[in-house]
Amino acid sequence: MTDKGDLDAAINSYKQATKIQPDYEAAQAMKLHQQIHICDWNAIKHGKERNSTLGTVKQHVSPFAMLYFEDAPERHRLRSEIYAKNVYLQKPLPFAPRRPQRPKRLRIGYFSADFRQHPVAYLIAKVIETHDRDCFEVYGYSIGPVTDDEMRRRLIKGFDVFNDVKDMSDQDITLLARQNKIDIAIDLTGYTRKNRCGIFAYRAAPIQINYLGYPGTIGAKFFDYIIVDQNLIPNESQKYYAEKPIYLPHAYMPTDDTREISSRPMTRSEMGLPEHGFVFCCFNNNYKISAGAFDIWMSLLLKVEGSVLWLRRSNKWSEANFRKEAEKKGVNLSRLVFADRALMSEHLARHKLADLFLDTFGFNAHTTATEALWAGLPVVTKLGKGFAARVAGSLLAAIDLPELITDTEQEYEALILDLATNPNRLAEIKQKLAANRLSKPLFNTKLFTKHLEDGYQMAYQQYFDGNKPKAIYVPE
């Protein structure tokens, strides 16, 4: 039912399951996950304290299902550890002895369920193409659906070797990676949909890295490293991650500095926006929007005359809940505008019709923040505690816009209000973003790839020297 988009029916099914077995935590977590997807904030608020303990004692629940529920990295790690301990019972396949000589070219394998038109693919494609072939052989292992789209064709061409392994067992995929002599296996899926963490439980490579797809720890001993930056995981937060961090010097997130922005002329009226008036925008998935963030946005609409809030259209239930909450706050429903899906180049271009991108809290804009910044639209964020709640801050730091990072909800609202009512200050921010876009590290794919490769080399050297994984700091 969830895959078919019938979220209401899915919620009712989970409700029935919890009536039959009230202590069935996996069903409770999935019910909560679907309620978050439809932004049923009243249901989420009810029993919040009890729900915080789901998957943290004995029973295991999907860590991904609970990631949106709270910004609590200590509980995210606990859920991941309990889940991994209960689900991945296979033993690693025995390894051949370490090679006596360091290979001239490291073989790196990227494993993903999303080698298609998907946010992860948009982020990683140019990196795969940019890897230094004098130092690396780059393998792709597709564990997700087979599609015939432009992005998948680009990725297949970008890898030195591309394997569609969707229909193979975890053990057989591991054996294939061993046969390919992969030195470093990078999982781009983590605990997101259609993941195959069992491959890594069997040990596909001597070094295994959790990267990009899942914004948190896998909580398992079979992952050695997680790729991050120090804005994302400060040193004092390493305790919330089972993996050792590989710290890149700027942002952890890859970008594609050749992404096309459509030049087709667009108007606000074409998008259902007012020709005059301030346009607040948030193209994050609706499930990232919390009651607290939405309350602030409604307050801003009431304070900024003629303003509108431009949101991504996701599902009919979340849209209805947004309208209901707006009415409660006394906001005219005409001030909520919903954007339909568009071609990526046109989606990037339509950002130019907005004035300011408003970030969400517990689960930030990730790929969507890079899209806004690439298109020249400033993003205001609030730093949280966990990985998912610090990504936009990481991106803004890498493009040298720290003035758009706030620490509290009060600071967040005050900054947005100031920018919305002070056109000169907003113009200065936009000019700085335009100047920094191609001069700062965030959108320098070649520089990013070099730092990522340095991280791989340092991790491999640590292994080759016979040492256990440790925190790695890639120099600038």
Sequence and secondary structure as in RCSB ss.txt:
>XXXX:A:sequence
MTDKGDLDAAINSYKQATKIQPDYEAAQAMKLHQQIHICDWNAIKHGKERNSTLGTVKQHVSPFAMLYFEDAPER
HRLRSEIYAKNVYLQKPLPFAPRRPQRPKRLRIGYFSADFRQHPVAYLIAKVIETHDRDCFEVYGYSIGPVTDDE
MRRRLIKGFDVFNDVKDMSDQDITLLARQNKIDIAIDLTGYTRKNRCGIFAYRAAPIQINYLGYPGTIGAKFFDY
IIVDQNLIPNESQKYYAEKPIYLPHAYMPTDDTREISSRPMTRSEMGLPEHGFVFCCFNNNYKISAGAFDIWMSL
LLKVEGSVLWLRRSNKWSEANFRKEAEKKGVNLSRLVFADRALMSEHLARHKLADLFLDTFGFNAHTTATEALWA
GLPVVTKLGKGFAARVAGSLLAAIDLPELITDTEQEYEALILDLATNPNRLAEIKQKLAANRLSKPLFNTKLFTK
HLEDGYQMAYQQYFDGNKPKAIYVPE
>XXXX:A:secstr
 TTTT HHHHHHHHHHHHHHSTT HHHHHHHHHHHHHTT HHHHHTTHHHHTTTTSSSS   HHHHHTT   HHH
HHHHHHHHHHHH            SS  SSEEEEEEES  SSSHHHHHHHHHHHHS TTTEEEEEEE S    SH
HHHHHHHHSSEEEE TTS HHHHHHHHHHTT SEEEES TTSTT  THHHHS SSSEEEE SSSSS    TT  E
EEEETTTS GGGGGG SSEEEEESS SS   TT     S   TGGGT  SSS EEEE S GGG  HHHHHHHHHH
HHHSTT EEEEE   HHHHHHHHHHHHHTT  GGGEEEE    HHHHHHHGGG SEEE  SSS  SHHHHHHHHT
T  EEEE  SSGGGTHHHHHHHHTT GGGEESSHHHHHHHHHHHHH HHHHHHHHHHHHHHTTTSGGG HHHHHH
HHHHHHHHHHHHHHTT     EE   
